[in-house]
Amino acid sequence: MKIVVMDGYTENPGDLSWDALAALGELTVYDRTAYAESPLIVERIGDAEIIVINKTPISRETIDRCSNLRLIAVLATGYNVVDYRYAAEKGIPVVNVPAYGTMSVSQYSIALLLELCHHIGHHSDSVFAGNWANNVDWCYWDYPLIELDGKTIGIVGFGRIGQAEGRIAKAMGMRVLAHDIRETDAGREIGEYVPLDRLLSEADVVTLHCNLTPENTGMINRESIARMKDGALLINNARGLLIVEQDVADALNAGKLGGAALDVVSTEPIRPDNPLLKAKNCVITPHISWAPKESRQRIMDCTAANIKAFLDGRPVNVVNL
């Protein structure tokens, strides 16, 4: 059984091991292949029966040209880079890793919020630049500092990650509002489910943890921002296309939004002309919420288990059949 990892570097830049996959077949690992349609994709798949991908696109044409292909394993939860419907027509399961990043992503979301509240990175840089040593007072701050106790956080998407973030926010003394298409008893123990309009109008902090769908693409836009509190903070480490970036940049520059902290953008890597790069009080990090070693080890373990289950004739975490 030939197994090809098409773009393994972000999952394993050298601090993990591919041995669990190597034990399941003849393994070839490429650090990077292509993030857009390319003849190299078909060339590297060759006659492999199993491919493992993260962001390498697998199109209908690629599936047709790789006739030995029997399984597509995604090193992530999202699988939109695969033409999974066509794979289903061909009887090829697409399997993903559904729950590896709950704690790391929720932790990172809170870290983004705390950075907006305290600008820790900026103030540390200012100390190393000599500003404290040369200051006439014993302390200083260059931005307003925000205490979260007693404030309201509105979490859009209240699944595993949203609820984990809600528990952390609640422990910090925040009131938790939640919006989700599904309401659960577990969620009600953490926060209050409300319609989206109410969440936007009452929250001091709006944070996004929903999947990207045609219905919610661009949900944070000029109109929805207008319904938010003046000075509200926006956190997004879910999907970049949940927000209209120009509208968010305009709101930041006008002071309607008090700050935004983002770990995802519409096109990744970020384009140099992204309007958020010039927006006021905007923190952007390079899509790393998911990337602690512990989280990536769970991806590795689950992917190996997904492949083994397929080889044993009992596929799990199948998203398309």
C-alpha positions as a Markdown table, in Angstrom:
| # | Residue | x | y | z |
|---|---|---|---|---|
| 1 | Met | 0.0 | 0.0 | 0.0 |
| 2 | Lys | 1.6 | 3.3 | -1.2 |
| 3 | Ile | 0.9 | 6.3 | 1.0 |
| 4 | Val | 2.0 | 9.8 | -0.1 |
| 5 | Val | 2.0 | 12.9 | 2.2 |
| 6 | Met | 1.6 | 15.8 | -0.2 |
| 7 | Asp | 2.3 | 18.8 | 2.1 |
| 8 | Gly | 3.5 | 17.6 | 5.5 |
| 9 | Tyr | 5.7 | 20.5 | 6.7 |
| 10 | Thr | 3.2 | 22.5 | 8.7 |
| 11 | Glu | 2.0 | 19.4 | 10.5 |
| 12 | Asn | 5.5 | 18.1 | 11.1 |
| 13 | Pro | 8.4 | 20.6 | 10.7 |
| 14 | Gly | 10.6 | 18.1 | 12.4 |
| 15 | Asp | 9.4 | 17.8 | 15.9 |
| 16 | Leu | 7.0 | 14.9 | 15.3 |
| 17 | Ser | 7.4 | 11.5 | 13.7 |
| 18 | Trp | 5.8 | 9.9 | 10.6 |
| 19 | Asp | 6.5 | 6.4 | 11.9 |
| 20 | Ala | 2.9 | 5.6 | 12.7 |
| 21 | Leu | 2.0 | 6.2 | 9.0 |
| 22 | Ala | 5.1 | 4.4 | 7.8 |
| 23 | Ala | 4.0 | 1.3 | 9.7 |
| 24 | Leu | 0.9 | 1.2 | 7.5 |
| 25 | Gly | 2.5 | 1.1 | 4.1 |
| 26 | Glu | 5.2 | 2.4 | 1.7 |
| 27 | Leu | 5.4 | 6.1 | 2.8 |
| 28 | Thr | 6.7 | 9.1 | 0.9 |
| 29 | Val | 6.6 | 12.5 | 2.5 |
| 30 | Tyr | 6.8 | 15.8 | 0.7 |
| 31 | Asp | 7.1 | 19.0 | 2.7 |
| 32 | Arg | 5.2 | 21.0 | 0.1 |
| 33 | Thr | 3.6 | 20.3 | -3.2 |
| 34 | Ala | 1.3 | 23.0 | -4.5 |
| 35 | Tyr | -1.4 | 25.3 | -3.0 |
| 36 | Ala | -3.1 | 25.7 | -6.4 |
| 37 | Glu | -3.8 | 23.3 | -9.3 |
| 38 | Ser | -0.5 | 22.0 | -10.7 |
| 39 | Pro | 0.7 | 19.0 | -12.8 |
| 40 | Leu | 3.1 | 18.3 | -9.9 |
| 41 | Ile | 0.1 | 17.1 | -7.8 |
| 42 | Val | -0.7 | 14.3 | -10.2 |
| 43 | Glu | 3.0 | 13.5 | -10.7 |
| 44 | Arg | 3.6 | 13.1 | -7.0 |
| 45 | Ile | 0.5 | 11.1 | -6.3 |
| 46 | Gly | 1.5 | 8.7 | -9.1 |
| 47 | Asp | 0.1 | 5.2 | -8.4 |
| 48 | Ala | -0.4 | 5.8 | -4.6 |
| 49 | Glu | -3.6 | 4.3 | -3.1 |
| 50 | Ile | -3.7 | 6.7 | -0.1 |
| 51 | Ile | -2.8 | 10.4 | -0.1 |
| 52 | Val | -2.5 | 12.6 | 3.0 |
| 53 | Ile | -3.0 | 16.3 | 2.4 |
| 54 | Asn | -3.4 | 19.6 | 4.3 |
| 55 | Lys | -3.9 | 22.4 | 1.8 |
| 56 | Thr | -2.9 | 20.7 | -1.4 |
| 57 | Pro | -6.0 | 20.9 | -3.6 |
| 58 | Ile | -7.4 | 17.6 | -5.0 |
| 59 | Ser | -9.7 | 18.4 | -7.9 |
| 60 | Arg | -12.0 | 16.3 | -10.1 |
| 61 | Glu | -9.3 | 16.2 | -12.7 |
| 62 | Thr | -6.7 | 15.0 | -10.3 |
| 63 | Ile | -9.0 | 12.2 | -9.0 |
| 64 | Asp | -9.6 | 11.1 | -12.6 |
| 65 | Arg | -5.9 | 11.0 | -13.4 |
| 66 | Cys | -4.9 | 9.1 | -10.3 |
| 67 | Ser | -6.8 | 5.8 | -10.9 |
| 68 | Asn | -5.3 | 3.9 | -8.0 |
| 69 | Leu | -6.5 | 6.4 | -5.4 |
| 70 | Arg | -8.6 | 4.7 | -2.7 |
| 71 | Leu | -8.4 | 7.2 | 0.3 |
| 72 | Ile | -7.9 | 10.9 | 0.8 |
| 73 | Ala | -6.9 | 11.7 | 4.4 |
| 74 | Val | -6.9 | 15.4 | 5.5 |
| 75 | Leu | -4.6 | 16.6 | 8.2 |
| 76 | Ala | -7.2 | 19.0 | 9.4 |
| 77 | Thr | -10.9 | 19.4 | 10.2 |
| 78 | Gly | -11.7 | 21.4 | 7.1 |
| 79 | Tyr | -11.7 | 19.6 | 3.7 |
| 80 | Asn | -12.9 | 22.2 | 1.3 |
| 81 | Val | -9.6 | 21.8 | -0.7 |
| 82 | Val | -10.9 | 18.4 | -1.9 |
| 83 | Asp | -13.7 | 17.9 | -4.5 |
| 84 | Tyr | -15.2 | 15.6 | -1.9 |
| 85 | Arg | -18.5 | 15.2 | -3.8 |
| 86 | Tyr | -16.8 | 13.9 | -6.9 |
| 87 | Ala | -14.6 | 11.7 | -4.7 |
| 88 | Ala | -17.8 | 10.2 | -3.3 |
| 89 | Glu | -19.1 | 9.5 | -6.8 |
| 90 | Lys | -15.9 | 7.6 | -7.4 |
| 91 | Gly | -16.3 | 5.7 | -4.1 |
| 92 | Ile | -13.2 | 7.3 | -2.5 |
| 93 | Pro | -13.7 | 8.2 | 1.2 |
| 94 | Val | -12.4 | 11.6 | 2.4 |
| 95 | Val | -11.5 | 11.4 | 6.1 |
| 96 | Asn | -10.6 | 14.3 | 8.4 |
| 97 | Val | -9.5 | 15.0 | 12.0 |
| 98 | Pro | -12.6 | 16.4 | 13.7 |
| 99 | Ala | -11.6 | 17.5 | 17.2 |
| 100 | Tyr | -7.9 | 17.9 | 17.6 |
| 101 | Gly | -7.7 | 21.6 | 18.3 |
| 102 | Thr | -10.5 | 22.4 | 20.8 |
| 103 | Met | -8.2 | 23.5 | 23.7 |
| 104 | Ser | -5.4 | 25.1 | 21.6 |
| 105 | Val | -7.8 | 27.1 | 19.4 |
| 106 | Ser | -9.9 | 28.3 | 22.3 |
| 107 | Gln | -6.8 | 29.2 | 24.3 |
| 108 | Tyr | -5.4 | 31.1 | 21.4 |
| 109 | Ser | -8.7 | 33.0 | 21.0 |
| 110 | Ile | -8.4 | 34.2 | 24.6 |
| 111 | Ala | -4.8 | 35.1 | 24.0 |
| 112 | Leu | -5.8 | 37.3 | 21.1 |
| 113 | Leu | -8.4 | 39.0 | 23.3 |
| 114 | Leu | -5.9 | 39.6 | 26.1 |
| 115 | Glu | -3.5 | 41.1 | 23.6 |
| 116 | Leu | -6.1 | 43.6 | 22.5 |
| 117 | Cys | -6.8 | 44.4 | 26.2 |
| 118 | His | -3.2 | 44.9 | 27.3 |
| 119 | His | -1.0 | 45.2 | 24.1 |
| 120 | Ile | 1.6 | 43.0 | 25.9 |
| 121 | Gly | 3.7 | 42.6 | 22.8 |
| 122 | His | 3.8 | 46.4 | 22.1 |
| 123 | His | 4.7 | 47.2 | 25.7 |
| 124 | Ser | 7.4 | 44.6 | 25.9 |
| 125 | Asp | 8.9 | 45.9 | 22.7 |
| 126 | Ser | 8.8 | 49.4 | 24.1 |
| 127 | Val | 10.7 | 48.3 | 27.2 |
| 128 | Phe | 13.4 | 46.7 | 25.1 |
| 129 | Ala | 13.6 | 49.8 | 23.0 |
| 130 | Gly | 14.6 | 51.8 | 26.1 |
| 131 | Asn | 11.3 | 53.6 | 26.7 |
| 132 | Trp | 10.9 | 52.4 | 30.3 |
| 133 | Ala | 14.5 | 53.1 | 31.2 |
| 134 | Asn | 14.1 | 56.7 | 29.9 |
| 135 | Asn | 10.7 | 57.3 | 31.3 |
| 136 | Val | 10.1 | 60.0 | 34.0 |
| 137 | Asp | 7.4 | 58.0 | 35.7 |
| 138 | Trp | 7.7 | 54.5 | 37.2 |
| 139 | Cys | 5.1 | 53.1 | 34.7 |
| 140 | Tyr | 3.4 | 54.0 | 31.5 |
| 141 | Trp | 1.0 | 52.6 | 29.0 |
| 142 | Asp | 0.5 | 53.5 | 25.3 |
| 143 | Tyr | -3.0 | 52.2 | 24.9 |
| 144 | Pro | -6.1 | 52.1 | 27.1 |
| 145 | Leu | -6.0 | 48.9 | 29.2 |
| 146 | Ile | -9.2 | 46.9 | 29.5 |
| 147 | Glu | -10.5 | 44.8 | 32.3 |
| 148 | Leu | -12.8 | 41.9 | 31.2 |
| 149 | Asp | -14.5 | 41.1 | 34.5 |
| 150 | Gly | -18.2 | 42.1 | 34.1 |
| 151 | Lys | -18.1 | 42.5 | 30.4 |
| 152 | Thr | -20.1 | 40.5 | 27.9 |
| 153 | Ile | -18.5 | 38.1 | 25.3 |
| 154 | Gly | -20.7 | 37.0 | 22.4 |
| 155 | Ile | -19.5 | 33.7 | 20.8 |
| 156 | Val | -20.8 | 33.0 | 17.3 |
| 157 | Gly | -20.6 | 29.2 | 16.9 |
| 158 | Phe | -21.0 | 27.4 | 20.2 |
| 159 | Gly | -19.6 | 23.9 | 19.5 |
| 160 | Arg | -16.7 | 22.3 | 21.1 |
| 161 | Ile | -14.3 | 25.3 | 20.6 |
| 162 | Gly | -16.8 | 28.0 | 21.3 |
| 163 | Gln | -17.9 | 26.3 | 24.6 |
| 164 | Ala | -14.3 | 25.8 | 25.6 |
| 165 | Glu | -13.7 | 29.5 | 25.1 |
| 166 | Gly | -16.9 | 30.3 | 26.9 |
| 167 | Arg | -15.7 | 28.4 | 30.0 |
| 168 | Ile | -12.5 | 30.4 | 30.0 |
| 169 | Ala | -14.3 | 33.7 | 29.6 |
| 170 | Lys | -16.8 | 32.8 | 32.3 |
| 171 | Ala | -13.9 | 32.0 | 34.7 |
| 172 | Met | -12.6 | 35.5 | 34.0 |
| 173 | Gly | -15.9 | 36.9 | 35.2 |
| 174 | Met | -17.4 | 37.6 | 31.8 |
| 175 | Arg | -21.1 | 37.2 | 30.9 |
| 176 | Val | -21.4 | 34.7 | 28.0 |
| 177 | Leu | -23.9 | 35.1 | 25.1 |
| 178 | Ala | -23.9 | 32.4 | 22.4 |
| 179 | His | -25.4 | 32.0 | 19.0 |
| 180 | Asp | -25.5 | 28.6 | 17.2 |
| 181 | Ile | -27.9 | 26.8 | 14.9 |
| 182 | Arg | -27.9 | 24.0 | 17.5 |
| 183 | Glu | -28.6 | 24.7 | 21.1 |
| 184 | Thr | -27.4 | 22.1 | 23.7 |
| 185 | Asp | -27.8 | 21.6 | 27.5 |
| 186 | Ala | -24.0 | 21.7 | 27.8 |
| 187 | Gly | -24.0 | 25.1 | 26.1 |
| 188 | Arg | -26.7 | 26.4 | 28.4 |
| 189 | Glu | -24.6 | 25.6 | 31.4 |
| 190 | Ile | -21.9 | 28.0 | 30.1 |
| 191 | Gly | -23.9 | 30.8 | 28.4 |
| 192 | Glu | -27.2 | 32.2 | 27.2 |
| 193 | Tyr | -28.3 | 31.4 | 23.7 |
| 194 | Val | -29.6 | 34.5 | 21.9 |
| 195 | Pro | -30.4 | 35.6 | 18.3 |
| 196 | Leu | -27.4 | 37.0 | 16.4 |
| 197 | Asp | -28.8 | 40.5 | 16.4 |
| 198 | Arg | -29.0 | 40.6 | 20.1 |
| 199 | Leu | -25.6 | 39.1 | 20.6 |
| 200 | Leu | -24.1 | 41.8 | 18.3 |
| 201 | Ser | -25.8 | 44.6 | 20.1 |
| 202 | Glu | -25.0 | 43.5 | 23.6 |
| 203 | Ala | -21.5 | 42.1 | 23.4 |
| 204 | Asp | -18.4 | 44.0 | 24.3 |
| 205 | Val | -16.4 | 41.3 | 22.6 |
| 206 | Val | -17.6 | 39.4 | 19.5 |
| 207 | Thr | -15.7 | 36.2 | 18.8 |
| 208 | Leu | -16.2 | 33.8 | 15.9 |
| 209 | His | -16.0 | 30.0 | 16.1 |
| 210 | Cys | -18.4 | 28.8 | 13.3 |
| 211 | Asn | -17.7 | 26.8 | 10.2 |
| 212 | Leu | -17.7 | 28.7 | 6.9 |
| 213 | Thr | -20.9 | 28.2 | 4.9 |
| 214 | Pro | -22.5 | 30.1 | 2.0 |
| 215 | Glu | -25.0 | 31.5 | 4.5 |
| 216 | Asn | -22.4 | 33.0 | 6.9 |
| 217 | Thr | -19.7 | 34.1 | 4.4 |
| 218 | Gly | -19.1 | 37.8 | 5.1 |
| 219 | Met | -21.3 | 37.8 | 8.1 |
| 220 | Ile | -19.3 | 40.5 | 9.8 |
| 221 | Asn | -19.8 | 43.4 | 7.4 |
| 222 | Arg | -20.8 | 47.1 | 7.3 |
| 223 | Glu | -24.4 | 46.3 | 8.3 |
| 224 | Ser | -23.6 | 43.9 | 11.1 |
| 225 | Ile | -20.8 | 46.1 | 12.5 |
| 226 | Ala | -23.3 | 49.0 | 12.7 |
| 227 | Arg | -25.4 | 46.9 | 15.1 |
| 228 | Met | -22.4 | 46.3 | 17.4 |
| 229 | Lys | -21.5 | 48.5 | 20.4 |
| 230 | Asp | -19.2 | 51.4 | 19.7 |
| 231 | Gly | -15.7 | 50.3 | 20.7 |
| 232 | Ala | -16.5 | 46.5 | 20.6 |
| 233 | Leu | -13.6 | 44.1 | 20.0 |
| 234 | Leu | -13.7 | 41.5 | 17.3 |
| 235 | Ile | -11.8 | 38.2 | 17.5 |
| 236 | Asn | -11.6 | 35.7 | 14.6 |
| 237 | Asn | -9.5 | 32.6 | 14.5 |
| 238 | Ala | -12.1 | 30.5 | 12.7 |
| 239 | Arg | -12.3 | 31.3 | 9.0 |
| 240 | Gly | -11.1 | 34.5 | 7.2 |
| 241 | Leu | -14.0 | 34.7 | 4.9 |
| 242 | Leu | -16.5 | 35.1 | 7.8 |
| 243 | Ile | -15.6 | 38.8 | 7.7 |
| 244 | Val | -15.6 | 41.5 | 5.0 |
| 245 | Glu | -12.0 | 42.7 | 5.5 |
| 246 | Gln | -12.5 | 46.2 | 4.0 |
| 247 | Asp | -15.6 | 46.8 | 6.2 |
| 248 | Val | -13.7 | 45.7 | 9.3 |
| 249 | Ala | -10.7 | 47.9 | 8.4 |
| 250 | Asp | -13.0 | 50.9 | 7.8 |
| 251 | Ala | -14.7 | 50.3 | 11.2 |
| 252 | Leu | -11.3 | 50.1 | 12.9 |
| 253 | Asn | -10.1 | 53.3 | 11.3 |
| 254 | Ala | -13.3 | 55.1 | 12.1 |
| 255 | Gly | -13.2 | 53.9 | 15.8 |
| 256 | Lys | -16.5 | 52.0 | 15.5 |
| 257 | Leu | -14.6 | 48.9 | 16.4 |
| 258 | Gly | -12.2 | 49.3 | 19.3 |
| 259 | Gly | -9.9 | 46.6 | 18.0 |
| 260 | Ala | -9.7 | 43.4 | 16.0 |
| 261 | Ala | -7.4 | 40.3 | 16.5 |
| 262 | Leu | -7.3 | 37.8 | 13.7 |
| 263 | Asp | -5.5 | 34.5 | 13.1 |
| 264 | Val | -7.1 | 34.0 | 9.7 |
| 265 | Val | -7.6 | 36.1 | 6.6 |
| 266 | Ser | -9.4 | 35.6 | 3.3 |
| 267 | Thr | -6.3 | 34.6 | 1.3 |
| 268 | Glu | -3.4 | 32.9 | 3.0 |
| 269 | Pro | -0.6 | 33.7 | 3.1 |
| 270 | Ile | -1.9 | 37.2 | 3.5 |
| 271 | Arg | -1.8 | 39.5 | 0.4 |
| 272 | Pro | 0.3 | 42.7 | 0.8 |
| 273 | Asp | -2.7 | 44.7 | -0.2 |
| 274 | Asn | -5.0 | 43.3 | 2.5 |
| 275 | Pro | -6.7 | 46.4 | 4.0 |
| 276 | Leu | -6.3 | 45.1 | 7.5 |
| 277 | Leu | -2.5 | 45.5 | 7.3 |
| 278 | Lys | -3.1 | 49.3 | 7.5 |
| 279 | Ala | -6.0 | 49.3 | 9.9 |
| 280 | Lys | -5.8 | 50.8 | 13.4 |
| 281 | Asn | -5.6 | 48.6 | 16.5 |
| 282 | Cys | -5.5 | 45.4 | 14.5 |
| 283 | Val | -3.5 | 42.3 | 15.5 |
| 284 | Ile | -2.9 | 39.6 | 12.8 |
| 285 | Thr | -1.1 | 36.3 | 13.4 |
| 286 | Pro | -0.2 | 33.7 | 10.7 |
| 287 | His | -2.9 | 31.0 | 11.2 |
| 288 | Ile | -1.2 | 29.3 | 14.2 |
| 289 | Ser | -4.1 | 28.7 | 16.6 |
| 290 | Trp | -4.0 | 25.0 | 15.7 |
| 291 | Ala | -0.3 | 24.6 | 15.8 |
| 292 | Pro | 0.9 | 23.7 | 19.4 |
| 293 | Lys | 2.9 | 20.4 | 19.3 |
| 294 | Glu | 0.3 | 18.7 | 21.5 |
| 295 | Ser | -2.4 | 19.6 | 19.0 |
| 296 | Arg | -0.4 | 18.5 | 16.0 |
| 297 | Gln | 0.4 | 15.2 | 17.7 |
| 298 | Arg | -3.4 | 14.6 | 18.0 |
| 299 | Ile | -3.7 | 15.2 | 14.2 |
| 300 | Met | -0.9 | 12.7 | 13.5 |
| 301 | Asp | -2.4 | 10.1 | 15.8 |
| 302 | Cys | -5.9 | 10.5 | 14.4 |
| 303 | Thr | -4.7 | 10.4 | 10.8 |
| 304 | Ala | -2.8 | 7.2 | 11.5 |
| 305 | Ala | -6.0 | 5.8 | 13.1 |
| 306 | Asn | -8.1 | 6.9 | 10.1 |
| 307 | Ile | -5.8 | 5.1 | 7.7 |
| 308 | Lys | -5.7 | 1.9 | 9.8 |
| 309 | Ala | -9.4 | 1.9 | 10.1 |
| 310 | Phe | -9.8 | 2.2 | 6.4 |
| 311 | Leu | -7.3 | -0.6 | 5.8 |
| 312 | Asp | -9.2 | -2.8 | 8.3 |
| 313 | Gly | -12.4 | -2.2 | 6.3 |
| 314 | Arg | -14.1 | 0.0 | 9.0 |
| 315 | Pro | -13.4 | 3.6 | 7.9 |
| 316 | Val | -14.0 | 6.3 | 10.4 |
| 317 | Asn | -14.3 | 10.1 | 10.3 |
| 318 | Val | -15.6 | 9.9 | 6.7 |
| 319 | Val | -17.1 | 13.2 | 5.6 |
| 320 | Asn | -18.4 | 12.4 | 2.1 |
| 321 | Leu | -20.0 | 8.9 | 2.0 |
